[in-house]
Amino acid sequence: MTDLTLSASAFLFDMDGTLLESTDAVTRVWGRFADSFGLELDHIMATSHGVRMAETVERHAPVGTDIDAVVADLSAFELADNDGIVAVAGAAELLSALPQASVALVTSASRELAVARMRAAGLPLPAVLVTAEDVEFGKPRPDCYLLAARRLGVDARDSIVFEDADAGVRAGLAAGARVIVVGDLETEATAGLTHIADYVGVRLVVGRGQ
């Protein structure tokens, strides 16, 4: 069990893979996309995590594809599929213990999907949500984390970001935040960062200093 106390002005959480497990649902939606265009699912999965759906579709779909139509179809399919969505251990207790003024959900998912998945996992929804619709540029650009910090009235450099995907880790670091990696992700960007398996034994304290 982790025994870790962290202090910051705000705590910014990614969703999929960070607060909740949705791998099966994500695999099903990208499987639908891959089957529609005869693409390799493994290649899509290797490049989609932490990235907005529209950007992944645009990256992999054949030239001439109606990106908006594909995204609309996949979004509707994804929204109706909450099977296997479960909270990461300790996440519900951790979020419930934090003051609303110091926590934000920052995800590449749509707002509608974020709300649905958080509810399916039994997780409390923070008052501040930054979703795919809120920024022009998604992860790994830092825009989403900078916006979340601004909405909470703090400097991103005084916040801690929790992430499980390389794109999200790089976004958090680019925003100037301290980044905690949830899970076993090992990339160039995660070198030297603290890893946690889940939130059991993790204590968060609102205050300056990390």
Biotite code that builds the C-alpha atoms (Angstrom):
import biotite.structure as struc

atoms = struc.array([
    struc.Atom([0.000, 0.000, 0.000], chain_id="A", res_id=1, res_name="MET", atom_name="CA", element="C"),
    struc.Atom([1.201, 3.494, -0.889], chain_id="A", res_id=2, res_name="THR", atom_name="CA", element="C"),
    struc.Atom([1.939, 5.843, 1.993], chain_id="A", res_id=3, res_name="ASP", atom_name="CA", element="C"),
    struc.Atom([2.154, 9.256, 0.392], chain_id="A", res_id=4, res_name="LEU", atom_name="CA", element="C"),
    struc.Atom([1.135, 12.774, 1.438], chain_id="A", res_id=5, res_name="THR", atom_name="CA", element="C"),
    struc.Atom([1.109, 15.515, -1.193], chain_id="A", res_id=6, res_name="LEU", atom_name="CA", element="C"),
    struc.Atom([0.461, 19.222, -0.765], chain_id="A", res_id=7, res_name="SER", atom_name="CA", element="C"),
    struc.Atom([-0.542, 21.726, -3.462], chain_id="A", res_id=8, res_name="ALA", atom_name="CA", element="C"),
    struc.Atom([-2.919, 24.602, -4.123], chain_id="A", res_id=9, res_name="SER", atom_name="CA", element="C"),
    struc.Atom([-4.997, 22.430, -6.464], chain_id="A", res_id=10, res_name="ALA", atom_name="CA", element="C"),
    struc.Atom([-5.261, 18.860, -7.714], chain_id="A", res_id=11, res_name="PHE", atom_name="CA", element="C"),
    struc.Atom([-6.041, 18.223, -11.382], chain_id="A", res_id=12, res_name="LEU", atom_name="CA", element="C"),
    struc.Atom([-7.159, 14.730, -12.403], chain_id="A", res_id=13, res_name="PHE", atom_name="CA", element="C"),
    struc.Atom([-7.321, 13.064, -15.769], chain_id="A", res_id=14, res_name="ASP", atom_name="CA", element="C"),
    struc.Atom([-10.219, 10.591, -15.979], chain_id="A", res_id=15, res_name="MET", atom_name="CA", element="C"),
    struc.Atom([-9.785, 7.381, -18.027], chain_id="A", res_id=16, res_name="ASP", atom_name="CA", element="C"),
    struc.Atom([-7.078, 5.217, -16.511], chain_id="A", res_id=17, res_name="GLY", atom_name="CA", element="C"),
    struc.Atom([-6.479, 7.762, -13.761], chain_id="A", res_id=18, res_name="THR", atom_name="CA", element="C"),
    struc.Atom([-9.714, 7.984, -11.750], chain_id="A", res_id=19, res_name="LEU", atom_name="CA", element="C"),
    struc.Atom([-11.544, 5.110, -13.414], chain_id="A", res_id=20, res_name="LEU", atom_name="CA", element="C"),
    struc.Atom([-10.821, 2.031, -15.480], chain_id="A", res_id=21, res_name="GLU", atom_name="CA", element="C"),
    struc.Atom([-12.448, 2.044, -18.907], chain_id="A", res_id=22, res_name="SER", atom_name="CA", element="C"),
    struc.Atom([-10.068, -0.055, -21.013], chain_id="A", res_id=23, res_name="THR", atom_name="CA", element="C"),
    struc.Atom([-12.727, -2.514, -22.167], chain_id="A", res_id=24, res_name="ASP", atom_name="CA", element="C"),
    struc.Atom([-15.113, 0.253, -23.250], chain_id="A", res_id=25, res_name="ALA", atom_name="CA", element="C"),
    struc.Atom([-12.328, 2.147, -25.002], chain_id="A", res_id=26, res_name="VAL", atom_name="CA", element="C"),
    struc.Atom([-11.243, -1.007, -26.811], chain_id="A", res_id=27, res_name="THR", atom_name="CA", element="C"),
    struc.Atom([-14.806, -1.592, -27.999], chain_id="A", res_id=28, res_name="ARG", atom_name="CA", element="C"),
    struc.Atom([-15.215, 1.894, -29.448], chain_id="A", res_id=29, res_name="VAL", atom_name="CA", element="C"),
    struc.Atom([-11.874, 1.852, -31.263], chain_id="A", res_id=30, res_name="TRP", atom_name="CA", element="C"),
    struc.Atom([-12.610, -1.684, -32.418], chain_id="A", res_id=31, res_name="GLY", atom_name="CA", element="C"),
    struc.Atom([-15.746, -0.320, -34.061], chain_id="A", res_id=32, res_name="ARG", atom_name="CA", element="C"),
    struc.Atom([-13.673, 2.358, -35.791], chain_id="A", res_id=33, res_name="PHE", atom_name="CA", element="C"),
    struc.Atom([-10.981, -0.100, -36.878], chain_id="A", res_id=34, res_name="ALA", atom_name="CA", element="C"),
    struc.Atom([-13.522, -2.553, -38.283], chain_id="A", res_id=35, res_name="ASP", atom_name="CA", element="C"),
    struc.Atom([-15.267, 0.198, -40.244], chain_id="A", res_id=36, res_name="SER", atom_name="CA", element="C"),
    struc.Atom([-12.107, 1.121, -42.140], chain_id="A", res_id=37, res_name="PHE", atom_name="CA", element="C"),
    struc.Atom([-10.063, -2.091, -42.084], chain_id="A", res_id=38, res_name="GLY", atom_name="CA", element="C"),
    struc.Atom([-7.480, -0.614, -39.718], chain_id="A", res_id=39, res_name="LEU", atom_name="CA", element="C"),
    struc.Atom([-5.195, -2.233, -37.161], chain_id="A", res_id=40, res_name="GLU", atom_name="CA", element="C"),
    struc.Atom([-6.762, -1.883, -33.705], chain_id="A", res_id=41, res_name="LEU", atom_name="CA", element="C"),
    struc.Atom([-3.446, -2.249, -31.884], chain_id="A", res_id=42, res_name="ASP", atom_name="CA", element="C"),
    struc.Atom([-1.963, 0.686, -33.780], chain_id="A", res_id=43, res_name="HIS", atom_name="CA", element="C"),
    struc.Atom([-4.959, 2.883, -32.963], chain_id="A", res_id=44, res_name="ILE", atom_name="CA", element="C"),
    struc.Atom([-4.876, 1.904, -29.290], chain_id="A", res_id=45, res_name="MET", atom_name="CA", element="C"),
    struc.Atom([-1.158, 2.666, -29.090], chain_id="A", res_id=46, res_name="ALA", atom_name="CA", element="C"),
    struc.Atom([-1.694, 6.255, -30.197], chain_id="A", res_id=47, res_name="THR", atom_name="CA", element="C"),
    struc.Atom([-5.151, 7.176, -28.882], chain_id="A", res_id=48, res_name="SER", atom_name="CA", element="C"),
    struc.Atom([-4.797, 7.148, -25.095], chain_id="A", res_id=49, res_name="HIS", atom_name="CA", element="C"),
    struc.Atom([-5.177, 10.577, -23.551], chain_id="A", res_id=50, res_name="GLY", atom_name="CA", element="C"),
    struc.Atom([-5.920, 12.185, -26.927], chain_id="A", res_id=51, res_name="VAL", atom_name="CA", element="C"),
    struc.Atom([-9.230, 13.645, -28.083], chain_id="A", res_id=52, res_name="ARG", atom_name="CA", element="C"),
    struc.Atom([-11.358, 11.356, -30.237], chain_id="A", res_id=53, res_name="MET", atom_name="CA", element="C"),
    struc.Atom([-11.524, 13.706, -33.223], chain_id="A", res_id=54, res_name="ALA", atom_name="CA", element="C"),
    struc.Atom([-7.741, 13.948, -33.354], chain_id="A", res_id=55, res_name="GLU", atom_name="CA", element="C"),
    struc.Atom([-7.352, 10.165, -33.289], chain_id="A", res_id=56, res_name="THR", atom_name="CA", element="C"),
    struc.Atom([-9.970, 9.681, -36.013], chain_id="A", res_id=57, res_name="VAL", atom_name="CA", element="C"),
    struc.Atom([-8.312, 12.326, -38.169], chain_id="A", res_id=58, res_name="GLU", atom_name="CA", element="C"),
    struc.Atom([-4.922, 10.703, -37.669], chain_id="A", res_id=59, res_name="ARG", atom_name="CA", element="C"),
    struc.Atom([-5.997, 7.205, -38.703], chain_id="A", res_id=60, res_name="HIS", atom_name="CA", element="C"),
    struc.Atom([-8.995, 7.549, -41.036], chain_id="A", res_id=61, res_name="ALA", atom_name="CA", element="C"),
    struc.Atom([-8.454, 7.338, -44.803], chain_id="A", res_id=62, res_name="PRO", atom_name="CA", element="C"),
    struc.Atom([-8.192, 10.566, -46.765], chain_id="A", res_id=63, res_name="VAL", atom_name="CA", element="C"),
    struc.Atom([-11.623, 11.923, -47.633], chain_id="A", res_id=64, res_name="GLY", atom_name="CA", element="C"),
    struc.Atom([-13.349, 10.520, -44.550], chain_id="A", res_id=65, res_name="THR", atom_name="CA", element="C"),
    struc.Atom([-16.110, 12.657, -43.045], chain_id="A", res_id=66, res_name="ASP", atom_name="CA", element="C"),
    struc.Atom([-14.409, 13.115, -39.673], chain_id="A", res_id=67, res_name="ILE", atom_name="CA", element="C"),
    struc.Atom([-17.404, 14.786, -38.024], chain_id="A", res_id=68, res_name="ASP", atom_name="CA", element="C"),
    struc.Atom([-19.740, 11.960, -39.050], chain_id="A", res_id=69, res_name="ALA", atom_name="CA", element="C"),
    struc.Atom([-17.367, 9.281, -37.761], chain_id="A", res_id=70, res_name="VAL", atom_name="CA", element="C"),
    struc.Atom([-16.872, 11.101, -34.463], chain_id="A", res_id=71, res_name="VAL", atom_name="CA", element="C"),
    struc.Atom([-20.641, 11.500, -34.058], chain_id="A", res_id=72, res_name="ALA", atom_name="CA", element="C"),
    struc.Atom([-21.165, 7.760, -34.608], chain_id="A", res_id=73, res_name="ASP", atom_name="CA", element="C"),
    struc.Atom([-18.368, 6.724, -32.249], chain_id="A", res_id=74, res_name="LEU", atom_name="CA", element="C"),
    struc.Atom([-19.447, 9.224, -29.596], chain_id="A", res_id=75, res_name="SER", atom_name="CA", element="C"),
    struc.Atom([-23.012, 7.901, -29.566], chain_id="A", res_id=76, res_name="ALA", atom_name="CA", element="C"),
    struc.Atom([-21.732, 4.317, -29.372], chain_id="A", res_id=77, res_name="PHE", atom_name="CA", element="C"),
    struc.Atom([-19.308, 5.204, -26.562], chain_id="A", res_id=78, res_name="GLU", atom_name="CA", element="C"),
    struc.Atom([-21.889, 7.132, -24.563], chain_id="A", res_id=79, res_name="LEU", atom_name="CA", element="C"),
    struc.Atom([-24.233, 4.134, -24.510], chain_id="A", res_id=80, res_name="ALA", atom_name="CA", element="C"),
    struc.Atom([-21.524, 1.719, -23.359], chain_id="A", res_id=81, res_name="ASP", atom_name="CA", element="C"),
    struc.Atom([-20.660, 1.894, -19.656], chain_id="A", res_id=82, res_name="ASN", atom_name="CA", element="C"),
    struc.Atom([-20.023, -1.818, -19.134], chain_id="A", res_id=83, res_name="ASP", atom_name="CA", element="C"),
    struc.Atom([-16.914, -2.467, -17.072], chain_id="A", res_id=84, res_name="GLY", atom_name="CA", element="C"),
    struc.Atom([-16.432, 1.133, -15.904], chain_id="A", res_id=85, res_name="ILE", atom_name="CA", element="C"),
    struc.Atom([-15.070, 0.992, -12.348], chain_id="A", res_id=86, res_name="VAL", atom_name="CA", element="C"),
    struc.Atom([-13.297, 3.445, -10.057], chain_id="A", res_id=87, res_name="ALA", atom_name="CA", element="C"),
    struc.Atom([-9.584, 3.154, -9.364], chain_id="A", res_id=88, res_name="VAL", atom_name="CA", element="C"),
    struc.Atom([-9.124, 1.980, -5.769], chain_id="A", res_id=89, res_name="ALA", atom_name="CA", element="C"),
    struc.Atom([-9.317, 4.852, -3.300], chain_id="A", res_id=90, res_name="GLY", atom_name="CA", element="C"),
    struc.Atom([-10.411, 7.411, -5.892], chain_id="A", res_id=91, res_name="ALA", atom_name="CA", element="C"),
    struc.Atom([-13.923, 7.967, -4.513], chain_id="A", res_id=92, res_name="ALA", atom_name="CA", element="C"),
    struc.Atom([-12.672, 8.525, -0.978], chain_id="A", res_id=93, res_name="GLU", atom_name="CA", element="C"),
    struc.Atom([-9.901, 10.838, -2.145], chain_id="A", res_id=94, res_name="LEU", atom_name="CA", element="C"),
    struc.Atom([-12.202, 13.031, -4.240], chain_id="A", res_id=95, res_name="LEU", atom_name="CA", element="C"),
    struc.Atom([-14.841, 13.179, -1.506], chain_id="A", res_id=96, res_name="SER", atom_name="CA", element="C"),
    struc.Atom([-12.262, 14.426, 0.999], chain_id="A", res_id=97, res_name="ALA", atom_name="CA", element="C"),
    struc.Atom([-11.082, 17.319, -1.194], chain_id="A", res_id=98, res_name="LEU", atom_name="CA", element="C"),
    struc.Atom([-12.726, 20.757, -1.144], chain_id="A", res_id=99, res_name="PRO", atom_name="CA", element="C"),
    struc.Atom([-14.469, 21.569, -4.436], chain_id="A", res_id=100, res_name="GLN", atom_name="CA", element="C"),
    struc.Atom([-12.475, 24.777, -4.752], chain_id="A", res_id=101, res_name="ALA", atom_name="CA", element="C"),
    struc.Atom([-9.245, 22.810, -5.090], chain_id="A", res_id=102, res_name="SER", atom_name="CA", element="C"),
    struc.Atom([-10.027, 19.996, -7.530], chain_id="A", res_id=103, res_name="VAL", atom_name="CA", element="C"),
    struc.Atom([-10.740, 19.722, -11.253], chain_id="A", res_id=104, res_name="ALA", atom_name="CA", element="C"),
    struc.Atom([-11.404, 16.939, -13.736], chain_id="A", res_id=105, res_name="LEU", atom_name="CA", element="C"),
    struc.Atom([-9.342, 17.442, -16.901], chain_id="A", res_id=106, res_name="VAL", atom_name="CA", element="C"),
    struc.Atom([-10.132, 14.959, -19.649], chain_id="A", res_id=107, res_name="THR", atom_name="CA", element="C"),
    struc.Atom([-9.900, 14.532, -23.404], chain_id="A", res_id=108, res_name="SER", atom_name="CA", element="C"),
    struc.Atom([-13.391, 13.018, -23.332], chain_id="A", res_id=109, res_name="ALA", atom_name="CA", element="C"),
    struc.Atom([-16.501, 15.051, -24.117], chain_id="A", res_id=110, res_name="SER", atom_name="CA", element="C"),
    struc.Atom([-18.357, 16.632, -21.214], chain_id="A", res_id=111, res_name="ARG", atom_name="CA", element="C"),
    struc.Atom([-21.331, 14.300, -21.714], chain_id="A", res_id=112, res_name="GLU", atom_name="CA", element="C"),
    struc.Atom([-19.117, 11.209, -21.674], chain_id="A", res_id=113, res_name="LEU", atom_name="CA", element="C"),
    struc.Atom([-17.145, 12.452, -18.663], chain_id="A", res_id=114, res_name="ALA", atom_name="CA", element="C"),
    struc.Atom([-20.317, 12.901, -16.631], chain_id="A", res_id=115, res_name="VAL", atom_name="CA", element="C"),
    struc.Atom([-21.649, 9.485, -17.700], chain_id="A", res_id=116, res_name="ALA", atom_name="CA", element="C"),
    struc.Atom([-18.444, 7.622, -16.895], chain_id="A", res_id=117, res_name="ARG", atom_name="CA", element="C"),
    struc.Atom([-17.889, 9.329, -13.544], chain_id="A", res_id=118, res_name="MET", atom_name="CA", element="C"),
    struc.Atom([-21.448, 8.421, -12.541], chain_id="A", res_id=119, res_name="ARG", atom_name="CA", element="C"),
    struc.Atom([-21.031, 4.849, -13.796], chain_id="A", res_id=120, res_name="ALA", atom_name="CA", element="C"),
    struc.Atom([-17.911, 4.512, -11.648], chain_id="A", res_id=121, res_name="ALA", atom_name="CA", element="C"),
    struc.Atom([-19.656, 5.978, -8.606], chain_id="A", res_id=122, res_name="GLY", atom_name="CA", element="C"),
    struc.Atom([-17.265, 8.922, -8.416], chain_id="A", res_id=123, res_name="LEU", atom_name="CA", element="C"),
    struc.Atom([-18.191, 12.436, -7.255], chain_id="A", res_id=124, res_name="PRO", atom_name="CA", element="C"),
    struc.Atom([-18.037, 14.972, -10.053], chain_id="A", res_id=125, res_name="LEU", atom_name="CA", element="C"),
    struc.Atom([-15.844, 18.015, -9.342], chain_id="A", res_id=126, res_name="PRO", atom_name="CA", element="C"),
    struc.Atom([-17.403, 21.427, -9.872], chain_id="A", res_id=127, res_name="ALA", atom_name="CA", element="C"),
    struc.Atom([-14.654, 22.315, -12.347], chain_id="A", res_id=128, res_name="VAL", atom_name="CA", element="C"),
    struc.Atom([-14.553, 20.182, -15.495], chain_id="A", res_id=129, res_name="LEU", atom_name="CA", element="C"),
    struc.Atom([-12.310, 20.817, -18.475], chain_id="A", res_id=130, res_name="VAL", atom_name="CA", element="C"),
    struc.Atom([-13.279, 18.562, -21.372], chain_id="A", res_id=131, res_name="THR", atom_name="CA", element="C"),
    struc.Atom([-12.602, 18.123, -25.084], chain_id="A", res_id=132, res_name="ALA", atom_name="CA", element="C"),
    struc.Atom([-14.921, 20.986, -26.018], chain_id="A", res_id=133, res_name="GLU", atom_name="CA", element="C"),
    struc.Atom([-13.202, 23.550, -23.784], chain_id="A", res_id=134, res_name="ASP", atom_name="CA", element="C"),
    struc.Atom([-9.832, 23.923, -25.506], chain_id="A", res_id=135, res_name="VAL", atom_name="CA", element="C"),
    struc.Atom([-8.668, 24.468, -29.059], chain_id="A", res_id=136, res_name="GLU", atom_name="CA", element="C"),
    struc.Atom([-5.672, 22.192, -28.632], chain_id="A", res_id=137, res_name="PHE", atom_name="CA", element="C"),
    struc.Atom([-5.817, 18.934, -26.699], chain_id="A", res_id=138, res_name="GLY", atom_name="CA", element="C"),
    struc.Atom([-3.145, 17.000, -24.828], chain_id="A", res_id=139, res_name="LYS", atom_name="CA", element="C"),
    struc.Atom([-0.114, 16.923, -25.093], chain_id="A", res_id=140, res_name="PRO", atom_name="CA", element="C"),
    struc.Atom([-0.543, 20.690, -25.335], chain_id="A", res_id=141, res_name="ARG", atom_name="CA", element="C"),
    struc.Atom([-0.890, 22.229, -21.851], chain_id="A", res_id=142, res_name="PRO", atom_name="CA", element="C"),
    struc.Atom([-4.033, 24.269, -22.607], chain_id="A", res_id=143, res_name="ASP", atom_name="CA", element="C"),
    struc.Atom([-6.428, 22.030, -20.658], chain_id="A", res_id=144, res_name="CYS", atom_name="CA", element="C"),
    struc.Atom([-4.380, 22.066, -17.457], chain_id="A", res_id=145, res_name="TYR", atom_name="CA", element="C"),
    struc.Atom([-3.704, 25.786, -17.691], chain_id="A", res_id=146, res_name="LEU", atom_name="CA", element="C"),
    struc.Atom([-7.442, 26.387, -18.103], chain_id="A", res_id=147, res_name="LEU", atom_name="CA", element="C"),
    struc.Atom([-8.323, 24.152, -15.145], chain_id="A", res_id=148, res_name="ALA", atom_name="CA", element="C"),
    struc.Atom([-5.855, 25.981, -12.899], chain_id="A", res_id=149, res_name="ALA", atom_name="CA", element="C"),
    struc.Atom([-7.197, 29.327, -14.062], chain_id="A", res_id=150, res_name="ARG", atom_name="CA", element="C"),
    struc.Atom([-10.792, 28.290, -13.322], chain_id="A", res_id=151, res_name="ARG", atom_name="CA", element="C"),
    struc.Atom([-9.705, 27.275, -9.828], chain_id="A", res_id=152, res_name="LEU", atom_name="CA", element="C"),
    struc.Atom([-7.915, 30.592, -9.365], chain_id="A", res_id=153, res_name="GLY", atom_name="CA", element="C"),
    struc.Atom([-4.456, 29.088, -8.893], chain_id="A", res_id=154, res_name="VAL", atom_name="CA", element="C"),
    struc.Atom([-1.161, 29.065, -10.752], chain_id="A", res_id=155, res_name="ASP", atom_name="CA", element="C"),
    struc.Atom([-0.700, 25.779, -12.598], chain_id="A", res_id=156, res_name="ALA", atom_name="CA", element="C"),
    struc.Atom([2.798, 25.648, -11.150], chain_id="A", res_id=157, res_name="ARG", atom_name="CA", element="C"),
    struc.Atom([1.235, 25.322, -7.695], chain_id="A", res_id=158, res_name="ASP", atom_name="CA", element="C"),
    struc.Atom([-0.892, 22.338, -8.709], chain_id="A", res_id=159, res_name="SER", atom_name="CA", element="C"),
    struc.Atom([-0.443, 18.589, -8.970], chain_id="A", res_id=160, res_name="ILE", atom_name="CA", element="C"),
    struc.Atom([-1.627, 16.700, -12.042], chain_id="A", res_id=161, res_name="VAL", atom_name="CA", element="C"),
    struc.Atom([-2.583, 13.005, -11.903], chain_id="A", res_id=162, res_name="PHE", atom_name="CA", element="C"),
    struc.Atom([-2.166, 11.237, -15.248], chain_id="A", res_id=163, res_name="GLU", atom_name="CA", element="C"),
    struc.Atom([-1.720, 7.794, -16.763], chain_id="A", res_id=164, res_name="ASP", atom_name="CA", element="C"),
    struc.Atom([-1.089, 8.596, -20.450], chain_id="A", res_id=165, res_name="ALA", atom_name="CA", element="C"),
    struc.Atom([2.041, 9.973, -22.087], chain_id="A", res_id=166, res_name="ASP", atom_name="CA", element="C"),
    struc.Atom([0.126, 12.765, -23.805], chain_id="A", res_id=167, res_name="ALA", atom_name="CA", element="C"),
    struc.Atom([-1.376, 13.824, -20.480], chain_id="A", res_id=168, res_name="GLY", atom_name="CA", element="C"),
    struc.Atom([1.915, 13.624, -18.616], chain_id="A", res_id=169, res_name="VAL", atom_name="CA", element="C"),
    struc.Atom([3.524, 15.872, -21.191], chain_id="A", res_id=170, res_name="ARG", atom_name="CA", element="C"),
    struc.Atom([0.586, 18.283, -21.002], chain_id="A", res_id=171, res_name="ALA", atom_name="CA", element="C"),
    struc.Atom([0.887, 18.538, -17.230], chain_id="A", res_id=172, res_name="GLY", atom_name="CA", element="C"),
    struc.Atom([4.629, 19.064, -17.343], chain_id="A", res_id=173, res_name="LEU", atom_name="CA", element="C"),
    struc.Atom([4.275, 21.682, -20.076], chain_id="A", res_id=174, res_name="ALA", atom_name="CA", element="C"),
    struc.Atom([1.792, 23.532, -17.852], chain_id="A", res_id=175, res_name="ALA", atom_name="CA", element="C"),
    struc.Atom([4.465, 23.680, -15.162], chain_id="A", res_id=176, res_name="GLY", atom_name="CA", element="C"),
    struc.Atom([2.648, 21.380, -12.735], chain_id="A", res_id=177, res_name="ALA", atom_name="CA", element="C"),
    struc.Atom([4.050, 18.534, -10.720], chain_id="A", res_id=178, res_name="ARG", atom_name="CA", element="C"),
    struc.Atom([2.842, 15.271, -12.292], chain_id="A", res_id=179, res_name="VAL", atom_name="CA", element="C"),
    struc.Atom([2.035, 12.035, -10.483], chain_id="A", res_id=180, res_name="ILE", atom_name="CA", element="C"),
    struc.Atom([1.777, 8.978, -12.737], chain_id="A", res_id=181, res_name="VAL", atom_name="CA", element="C"),
    struc.Atom([-1.072, 6.596, -11.965], chain_id="A", res_id=182, res_name="VAL", atom_name="CA", element="C"),
    struc.Atom([-0.170, 3.092, -13.103], chain_id="A", res_id=183, res_name="GLY", atom_name="CA", element="C"),
    struc.Atom([2.932, 1.654, -14.684], chain_id="A", res_id=184, res_name="ASP", atom_name="CA", element="C"),
    struc.Atom([3.453, 3.993, -17.655], chain_id="A", res_id=185, res_name="LEU", atom_name="CA", element="C"),
    struc.Atom([7.159, 4.323, -18.446], chain_id="A", res_id=186, res_name="GLU", atom_name="CA", element="C"),
    struc.Atom([8.112, 6.793, -21.174], chain_id="A", res_id=187, res_name="THR", atom_name="CA", element="C"),
    struc.Atom([10.737, 9.454, -21.649], chain_id="A", res_id=188, res_name="GLU", atom_name="CA", element="C"),
    struc.Atom([8.308, 11.977, -20.152], chain_id="A", res_id=189, res_name="ALA", atom_name="CA", element="C"),
    struc.Atom([7.784, 9.984, -16.941], chain_id="A", res_id=190, res_name="THR", atom_name="CA", element="C"),
    struc.Atom([11.473, 9.699, -16.064], chain_id="A", res_id=191, res_name="ALA", atom_name="CA", element="C"),
    struc.Atom([11.968, 10.740, -12.442], chain_id="A", res_id=192, res_name="GLY", atom_name="CA", element="C"),
    struc.Atom([8.257, 11.165, -11.727], chain_id="A", res_id=193, res_name="LEU", atom_name="CA", element="C"),
    struc.Atom([6.454, 9.589, -8.772], chain_id="A", res_id=194, res_name="THR", atom_name="CA", element="C"),
    struc.Atom([4.263, 6.584, -9.661], chain_id="A", res_id=195, res_name="HIS", atom_name="CA", element="C"),
    struc.Atom([1.291, 5.282, -7.694], chain_id="A", res_id=196, res_name="ILE", atom_name="CA", element="C"),
    struc.Atom([-0.750, 2.147, -8.405], chain_id="A", res_id=197, res_name="ALA", atom_name="CA", element="C"),
    struc.Atom([-3.940, 3.656, -6.971], chain_id="A", res_id=198, res_name="ASP", atom_name="CA", element="C"),
    struc.Atom([-5.044, 6.122, -4.272], chain_id="A", res_id=199, res_name="TYR", atom_name="CA", element="C"),
    struc.Atom([-5.081, 3.799, -1.289], chain_id="A", res_id=200, res_name="VAL", atom_name="CA", element="C"),
    struc.Atom([-2.780, 5.393, 1.281], chain_id="A", res_id=201, res_name="GLY", atom_name="CA", element="C"),
    struc.Atom([-2.536, 8.672, -0.647], chain_id="A", res_id=202, res_name="VAL", atom_name="CA", element="C"),
    struc.Atom([-3.366, 11.837, 1.295], chain_id="A", res_id=203, res_name="ARG", atom_name="CA", element="C"),
    struc.Atom([-3.814, 15.223, -0.358], chain_id="A", res_id=204, res_name="LEU", atom_name="CA", element="C"),
    struc.Atom([-3.450, 18.462, 1.575], chain_id="A", res_id=205, res_name="VAL", atom_name="CA", element="C"),
    struc.Atom([-4.464, 21.840, 0.177], chain_id="A", res_id=206, res_name="VAL", atom_name="CA", element="C"),
    struc.Atom([-1.649, 24.303, 0.726], chain_id="A", res_id=207, res_name="GLY", atom_name="CA", element="C"),
    struc.Atom([1.414, 25.816, -0.897], chain_id="A", res_id=208, res_name="ARG", atom_name="CA", element="C"),
    struc.Atom([4.400, 23.611, -1.436], chain_id="A", res_id=209, res_name="GLY", atom_name="CA", element="C"),
    struc.Atom([4.603, 20.146, -2.916], chain_id="A", res_id=210, res_name="GLN", atom_name="CA", element="C"),
])
